[in-house]
Amino acid sequence: MTPAGAAVGRLVVCPTPIGNLEDVTLRVLAALREADVVACEDTRHTRILLERHAIRATLASFHEHNERARVGELVGRIRGGEVVALVSDAGTPLVSDPGFALVRACLAEGLEVEVLPGPSAVLTALVASGLPAERWRFAGFLPRRRGELEALLAQATETLVAFESPRRVAATLRALAEREPERPAAVCRELSKLHEEVRRGTARELADYYRERPPRGEVVLVLGAVAPGRPRREEAIAALREVVGAGAKARPAAAAVAKLTGLAANELYRELMRGGQ
């Protein structure tokens, strides 16, 4: 039990603007002013926000490379009665950003964790996309391996929100268009910043657009759910192998299965050749 009169420390998770510095909430500003220490990814980045709002605070670096080492120190300070404010460079901490280990450690020791609402690129992109928001899934950063990416895209039975490198946006959209060209999608770029752009369309339309115009800045992709009743890729390949095994020629059979399923004939043919006839 905490001795009577002893200070009660806590961790305050503070979302910060994803672009426009005016988007910070009044509660977050108050928490940053009152905190004994602000744990942040990049002290230089956080200092810009603090100076913009005339806040003086003690900063401690807390990023993916030192998170494990810092957790014990910060938990000790909270246990000793201090208030630690946790921020990431942009948006809500823990959402593809450091902080999970610290929150878990505080909860394990019975320390108070207060989470303030605020900016999130994930929710902003989801709403801006115009795609269904009743059921959705956040995938973090999309996998780089083609097979893992295709498996994720094929299994998304709800709206899918993910971060993507601007260098890979065109290739990711092309992979989606090869599987399901009419699948709705949105590319949300530089949200809340000067050059904000939200471009909506089918996978094919967006793949064609970004093939000639590589995007810049931070990108959030929002993809519509897999069309209901659409055959899975694995089922289509299995069907193709069965047809070819019965004596059909590979390329015409791949074209026929592609027409029935909406999958790309070249992709089906490559998988057939890879697995052997």
C-alpha positions as a Markdown table, in Angstrom:
| # | Residue | x | y | z |
|---|---|---|---|---|
| 1 | Met | 0.0 | 0.0 | 0.0 |
| 2 | Thr | 1.1 | 3.6 | -0.6 |
| 3 | Pro | 1.9 | 5.4 | 2.7 |
| 4 | Ala | -0.5 | 8.2 | 3.7 |
| 5 | Gly | 0.7 | 11.5 | 2.2 |
| 6 | Ala | 3.0 | 9.9 | -0.3 |
| 7 | Ala | 3.0 | 11.2 | -3.8 |
| 8 | Val | 1.2 | 9.0 | -6.3 |
| 9 | Gly | 2.9 | 8.7 | -9.6 |
| 10 | Arg | 1.4 | 7.7 | -12.9 |
| 11 | Leu | 2.1 | 7.3 | -16.6 |
| 12 | Val | 0.2 | 9.6 | -18.9 |
| 13 | Val | 0.0 | 8.5 | -22.6 |
| 14 | Cys | -0.2 | 11.7 | -24.7 |
| 15 | Pro | -1.1 | 11.7 | -28.4 |
| 16 | Thr | 0.6 | 14.4 | -30.3 |
| 17 | Pro | -0.2 | 16.0 | -33.7 |
| 18 | Ile | 0.4 | 14.0 | -36.9 |
| 19 | Gly | 1.2 | 17.2 | -38.7 |
| 20 | Asn | -0.4 | 20.4 | -37.8 |
| 21 | Leu | 0.8 | 21.5 | -34.3 |
| 22 | Glu | -2.5 | 23.1 | -33.6 |
| 23 | Asp | -4.2 | 19.7 | -33.4 |
| 24 | Val | -2.8 | 19.0 | -29.9 |
| 25 | Thr | -5.5 | 18.8 | -27.2 |
| 26 | Leu | -5.8 | 21.1 | -24.2 |
| 27 | Arg | -5.6 | 18.0 | -21.9 |
| 28 | Val | -2.3 | 16.9 | -23.5 |
| 29 | Leu | -0.8 | 20.3 | -23.1 |
| 30 | Ala | -1.8 | 20.4 | -19.4 |
| 31 | Ala | -0.3 | 16.9 | -18.9 |
| 32 | Leu | 3.0 | 17.9 | -20.6 |
| 33 | Arg | 3.2 | 21.0 | -18.4 |
| 34 | Glu | 2.6 | 19.1 | -15.2 |
| 35 | Ala | 4.8 | 16.0 | -16.0 |
| 36 | Asp | 8.1 | 15.5 | -14.1 |
| 37 | Val | 9.6 | 14.0 | -17.2 |
| 38 | Val | 8.4 | 13.6 | -20.8 |
| 39 | Ala | 9.6 | 10.4 | -22.4 |
| 40 | Cys | 9.8 | 10.9 | -26.2 |
| 41 | Glu | 11.1 | 9.3 | -29.3 |
| 42 | Asp | 13.2 | 12.2 | -30.5 |
| 43 | Thr | 13.9 | 15.0 | -28.0 |
| 44 | Arg | 14.5 | 17.5 | -30.8 |
| 45 | His | 11.2 | 16.7 | -32.5 |
| 46 | Thr | 9.2 | 17.0 | -29.2 |
| 47 | Arg | 11.0 | 20.2 | -28.2 |
| 48 | Ile | 9.5 | 21.9 | -31.3 |
| 49 | Leu | 6.0 | 21.1 | -30.1 |
| 50 | Leu | 6.8 | 22.2 | -26.5 |
| 51 | Glu | 8.3 | 25.5 | -27.7 |
| 52 | Arg | 5.3 | 26.1 | -29.9 |
| 53 | His | 3.1 | 26.1 | -26.9 |
| 54 | Ala | 5.6 | 27.7 | -24.5 |
| 55 | Ile | 6.1 | 24.6 | -22.3 |
| 56 | Arg | 9.3 | 23.9 | -20.4 |
| 57 | Ala | 9.8 | 20.2 | -19.5 |
| 58 | Thr | 12.5 | 17.7 | -18.7 |
| 59 | Leu | 12.9 | 15.3 | -21.7 |
| 60 | Ala | 14.1 | 11.7 | -21.7 |
| 61 | Ser | 14.7 | 9.9 | -25.0 |
| 62 | Phe | 12.6 | 6.8 | -25.3 |
| 63 | His | 12.7 | 5.0 | -28.7 |
| 64 | Glu | 12.8 | 1.5 | -30.2 |
| 65 | His | 16.6 | 1.2 | -29.6 |
| 66 | Asn | 16.6 | 2.0 | -25.8 |
| 67 | Glu | 13.0 | 1.1 | -24.8 |
| 68 | Arg | 14.0 | -2.0 | -22.8 |
| 69 | Ala | 16.7 | -0.2 | -21.0 |
| 70 | Arg | 14.6 | 2.8 | -20.1 |
| 71 | Val | 11.5 | 1.0 | -18.9 |
| 72 | Gly | 13.1 | 0.1 | -15.5 |
| 73 | Glu | 14.2 | 3.7 | -14.9 |
| 74 | Leu | 10.8 | 5.2 | -15.8 |
| 75 | Val | 8.9 | 2.7 | -13.8 |
| 76 | Gly | 11.1 | 3.5 | -10.8 |
| 77 | Arg | 10.4 | 7.2 | -11.2 |
| 78 | Ile | 6.6 | 6.5 | -11.3 |
| 79 | Arg | 6.8 | 4.2 | -8.3 |
| 80 | Gly | 8.6 | 7.1 | -6.5 |
| 81 | Gly | 5.7 | 9.4 | -7.1 |
| 82 | Glu | 6.6 | 11.2 | -10.3 |
| 83 | Val | 4.4 | 11.7 | -13.3 |
| 84 | Val | 5.8 | 10.5 | -16.6 |
| 85 | Ala | 4.2 | 11.7 | -19.9 |
| 86 | Leu | 4.8 | 9.4 | -22.8 |
| 87 | Val | 4.7 | 10.8 | -26.4 |
| 88 | Ser | 5.8 | 9.6 | -29.8 |
| 89 | Asp | 6.9 | 11.7 | -32.7 |
| 90 | Ala | 3.4 | 11.9 | -34.1 |
| 91 | Gly | 0.0 | 10.4 | -33.2 |
| 92 | Thr | -0.8 | 8.0 | -30.4 |
| 93 | Pro | 2.0 | 6.1 | -28.7 |
| 94 | Leu | 2.1 | 2.3 | -29.0 |
| 95 | Val | 0.3 | 2.4 | -32.4 |
| 96 | Ser | 3.4 | 1.3 | -34.5 |
| 97 | Asp | 5.4 | 3.4 | -32.0 |
| 98 | Pro | 7.4 | 2.6 | -28.8 |
| 99 | Gly | 5.6 | 2.4 | -25.5 |
| 100 | Phe | 4.0 | -1.0 | -25.2 |
| 101 | Ala | 6.7 | -2.4 | -22.9 |
| 102 | Leu | 6.4 | 0.6 | -20.6 |
| 103 | Val | 2.6 | 0.4 | -20.3 |
| 104 | Arg | 2.8 | -3.3 | -19.6 |
| 105 | Ala | 5.5 | -2.8 | -16.9 |
| 106 | Cys | 3.4 | -0.2 | -15.2 |
| 107 | Leu | 0.2 | -2.3 | -15.3 |
| 108 | Ala | 2.2 | -5.3 | -13.9 |
| 109 | Glu | 3.3 | -3.2 | -10.9 |
| 110 | Gly | -0.2 | -1.8 | -10.3 |
| 111 | Leu | 0.8 | 1.7 | -11.3 |
| 112 | Glu | -1.7 | 4.1 | -12.7 |
| 113 | Val | -1.8 | 4.5 | -16.5 |
| 114 | Glu | -3.9 | 7.3 | -17.9 |
| 115 | Val | -4.5 | 7.4 | -21.7 |
| 116 | Leu | -5.6 | 10.7 | -23.2 |
| 117 | Pro | -7.5 | 10.8 | -26.5 |
| 118 | Gly | -6.0 | 12.7 | -29.5 |
| 119 | Pro | -4.7 | 12.6 | -33.0 |
| 120 | Ser | -4.3 | 9.3 | -34.9 |
| 121 | Ala | -3.3 | 8.9 | -38.5 |
| 122 | Val | -5.1 | 5.5 | -38.5 |
| 123 | Leu | -8.5 | 6.9 | -37.6 |
| 124 | Thr | -8.0 | 10.1 | -39.7 |
| 125 | Ala | -7.3 | 8.0 | -42.8 |
| 126 | Leu | -10.1 | 5.5 | -42.1 |
| 127 | Val | -12.7 | 8.3 | -41.9 |
| 128 | Ala | -11.2 | 10.2 | -44.9 |
| 129 | Ser | -11.2 | 7.1 | -47.1 |
| 130 | Gly | -15.0 | 6.9 | -47.4 |
| 131 | Leu | -14.8 | 3.1 | -46.9 |
| 132 | Pro | -16.9 | 1.3 | -44.3 |
| 133 | Ala | -15.8 | 2.0 | -40.7 |
| 134 | Glu | -18.1 | -0.4 | -38.8 |
| 135 | Arg | -15.6 | -3.2 | -39.0 |
| 136 | Trp | -11.9 | -2.6 | -39.7 |
| 137 | Arg | -8.4 | -3.8 | -39.0 |
| 138 | Phe | -5.1 | -2.0 | -38.5 |
| 139 | Ala | -2.2 | -4.0 | -39.9 |
| 140 | Gly | 0.7 | -1.7 | -38.9 |
| 141 | Phe | 3.3 | -1.5 | -41.7 |
| 142 | Leu | 2.6 | -3.8 | -44.6 |
| 143 | Pro | 4.8 | -6.9 | -45.0 |
| 144 | Arg | 7.6 | -6.5 | -47.6 |
| 145 | Arg | 7.5 | -10.1 | -48.8 |
| 146 | Arg | 5.2 | -10.6 | -51.8 |
| 147 | Gly | 3.7 | -13.8 | -50.4 |
| 148 | Glu | 3.0 | -12.4 | -47.0 |
| 149 | Leu | 1.5 | -9.2 | -48.5 |
| 150 | Glu | -0.8 | -11.2 | -50.8 |
| 151 | Ala | -2.0 | -13.4 | -48.0 |
| 152 | Leu | -2.9 | -10.3 | -45.9 |
| 153 | Leu | -4.8 | -8.7 | -48.8 |
| 154 | Ala | -6.6 | -12.0 | -49.5 |
| 155 | Gln | -7.8 | -12.5 | -45.9 |
| 156 | Ala | -9.0 | -8.9 | -45.2 |
| 157 | Thr | -12.7 | -9.5 | -44.7 |
| 158 | Glu | -13.1 | -6.0 | -43.3 |
| 159 | Thr | -11.6 | -2.6 | -44.2 |
| 160 | Leu | -7.9 | -2.7 | -43.9 |
| 161 | Val | -5.8 | 0.3 | -42.7 |
| 162 | Ala | -2.0 | 0.1 | -42.9 |
| 163 | Phe | 1.1 | 2.3 | -43.1 |
| 164 | Glu | 3.2 | 2.0 | -46.2 |
| 165 | Ser | 6.5 | 3.5 | -47.4 |
| 166 | Pro | 6.0 | 5.9 | -50.3 |
| 167 | Arg | 8.6 | 4.0 | -52.2 |
| 168 | Arg | 6.5 | 0.9 | -52.1 |
| 169 | Val | 3.0 | 2.3 | -52.6 |
| 170 | Ala | 2.9 | 1.7 | -56.4 |
| 171 | Ala | 4.1 | -1.9 | -56.1 |
| 172 | Thr | 1.6 | -2.6 | -53.3 |
| 173 | Leu | -1.3 | -1.2 | -55.4 |
| 174 | Arg | -0.1 | -3.1 | -58.4 |
| 175 | Ala | -0.1 | -6.4 | -56.4 |
| 176 | Leu | -3.6 | -5.6 | -55.2 |
| 177 | Ala | -4.8 | -4.7 | -58.7 |
| 178 | Glu | -3.5 | -8.0 | -60.1 |
| 179 | Arg | -5.6 | -9.9 | -57.6 |
| 180 | Glu | -8.8 | -7.7 | -57.5 |
| 181 | Pro | -8.7 | -4.7 | -59.8 |
| 182 | Glu | -12.0 | -3.3 | -58.8 |
| 183 | Arg | -11.4 | -3.4 | -55.0 |
| 184 | Pro | -11.9 | 0.1 | -53.5 |
| 185 | Ala | -9.0 | 1.8 | -51.9 |
| 186 | Ala | -7.7 | 5.2 | -50.7 |
| 187 | Val | -4.2 | 6.6 | -50.5 |
| 188 | Cys | -4.0 | 9.1 | -47.6 |
| 189 | Arg | -0.8 | 11.2 | -47.8 |
| 190 | Glu | 0.6 | 13.8 | -45.5 |
| 191 | Leu | -2.5 | 14.0 | -43.3 |
| 192 | Ser | -3.1 | 17.4 | -41.6 |
| 193 | Lys | 0.0 | 18.8 | -43.3 |
| 194 | Leu | 0.4 | 21.5 | -46.0 |
| 195 | His | 0.4 | 19.0 | -48.9 |
| 196 | Glu | -2.3 | 16.7 | -47.6 |
| 197 | Glu | -3.8 | 14.4 | -50.3 |
| 198 | Val | -6.5 | 11.8 | -50.1 |
| 199 | Arg | -7.0 | 9.9 | -53.4 |
| 200 | Arg | -9.8 | 7.4 | -53.7 |
| 201 | Gly | -10.5 | 4.9 | -56.4 |
| 202 | Thr | -10.3 | 1.2 | -57.5 |
| 203 | Ala | -7.0 | -0.7 | -57.0 |
| 204 | Arg | -6.4 | -0.5 | -60.8 |
| 205 | Glu | -7.0 | 3.2 | -61.0 |
| 206 | Leu | -4.7 | 4.0 | -58.1 |
| 207 | Ala | -2.0 | 1.6 | -59.3 |
| 208 | Asp | -2.1 | 3.3 | -62.7 |
| 209 | Tyr | -2.0 | 6.8 | -61.1 |
| 210 | Tyr | 0.9 | 6.1 | -58.7 |
| 211 | Arg | 2.9 | 4.2 | -61.3 |
| 212 | Glu | 3.5 | 7.5 | -63.0 |
| 213 | Arg | 3.4 | 9.7 | -59.9 |
| 214 | Pro | 5.3 | 8.2 | -57.0 |
| 215 | Pro | 4.0 | 9.7 | -53.7 |
| 216 | Arg | 6.0 | 11.7 | -51.2 |
| 217 | Gly | 5.8 | 11.9 | -47.5 |
| 218 | Glu | 4.0 | 9.7 | -45.0 |
| 219 | Val | 1.3 | 7.4 | -46.4 |
| 220 | Val | -1.6 | 5.5 | -44.9 |
| 221 | Leu | -3.4 | 3.0 | -47.2 |
| 222 | Val | -7.0 | 2.1 | -46.6 |
| 223 | Leu | -8.3 | -0.9 | -48.6 |
| 224 | Gly | -11.8 | -2.2 | -48.9 |
| 225 | Ala | -12.7 | -5.7 | -47.8 |
| 226 | Val | -12.3 | -8.7 | -50.1 |
| 227 | Ala | -15.4 | -9.0 | -52.2 |
| 228 | Pro | -17.9 | -11.4 | -50.6 |
| 229 | Gly | -18.0 | -14.8 | -52.2 |
| 230 | Arg | -14.8 | -14.3 | -54.1 |
| 231 | Pro | -12.7 | -17.5 | -54.3 |
| 232 | Arg | -9.5 | -17.6 | -52.3 |
| 233 | Arg | -6.3 | -17.6 | -54.3 |
| 234 | Glu | -5.3 | -21.0 | -52.9 |
| 235 | Glu | -8.7 | -22.5 | -54.0 |
| 236 | Ala | -8.2 | -21.1 | -57.5 |
| 237 | Ile | -4.7 | -22.6 | -57.8 |
| 238 | Ala | -5.9 | -25.9 | -56.6 |
| 239 | Ala | -8.7 | -25.8 | -59.2 |
| 240 | Leu | -6.3 | -25.0 | -61.9 |
| 241 | Arg | -4.0 | -27.9 | -61.0 |
| 242 | Glu | -7.0 | -30.2 | -61.1 |
| 243 | Val | -8.0 | -29.0 | -64.5 |
| 244 | Val | -4.4 | -29.3 | -65.9 |
| 245 | Gly | -4.1 | -32.7 | -64.3 |
| 246 | Ala | -7.1 | -33.8 | -66.2 |
| 247 | Gly | -5.4 | -32.9 | -69.5 |
| 248 | Ala | -6.0 | -29.2 | -70.2 |
| 249 | Lys | -3.2 | -27.0 | -71.4 |
| 250 | Ala | -1.8 | -24.8 | -68.7 |
| 251 | Arg | -2.1 | -21.3 | -70.2 |
| 252 | Pro | -5.6 | -21.6 | -71.6 |
| 253 | Ala | -6.7 | -23.2 | -68.3 |
| 254 | Ala | -5.1 | -20.4 | -66.3 |
| 255 | Ala | -6.9 | -17.8 | -68.4 |
| 256 | Ala | -10.3 | -19.6 | -67.9 |
| 257 | Val | -9.8 | -19.8 | -64.1 |
| 258 | Ala | -8.7 | -16.2 | -64.0 |
| 259 | Lys | -11.9 | -15.1 | -65.8 |
| 260 | Leu | -14.1 | -17.0 | -63.3 |
| 261 | Thr | -12.3 | -15.8 | -60.2 |
| 262 | Gly | -11.0 | -12.3 | -61.0 |
| 263 | Leu | -7.4 | -13.3 | -60.2 |
| 264 | Ala | -4.6 | -12.6 | -62.6 |
| 265 | Ala | -4.0 | -15.3 | -65.2 |
| 266 | Asn | -0.2 | -14.8 | -65.2 |
| 267 | Glu | -0.1 | -15.1 | -61.4 |
| 268 | Leu | -2.1 | -18.4 | -61.5 |
| 269 | Tyr | 0.2 | -19.7 | -64.3 |
| 270 | Arg | 3.4 | -18.8 | -62.3 |
| 271 | Glu | 2.0 | -20.6 | -59.2 |
| 272 | Leu | 1.2 | -23.6 | -61.3 |
| 273 | Met | 4.7 | -23.8 | -62.8 |
| 274 | Arg | 6.3 | -23.2 | -59.4 |
| 275 | Gly | 4.4 | -26.1 | -57.9 |
| 276 | Gly | 4.7 | -28.4 | -60.9 |
| 277 | Gln | 1.9 | -29.8 | -62.9 |
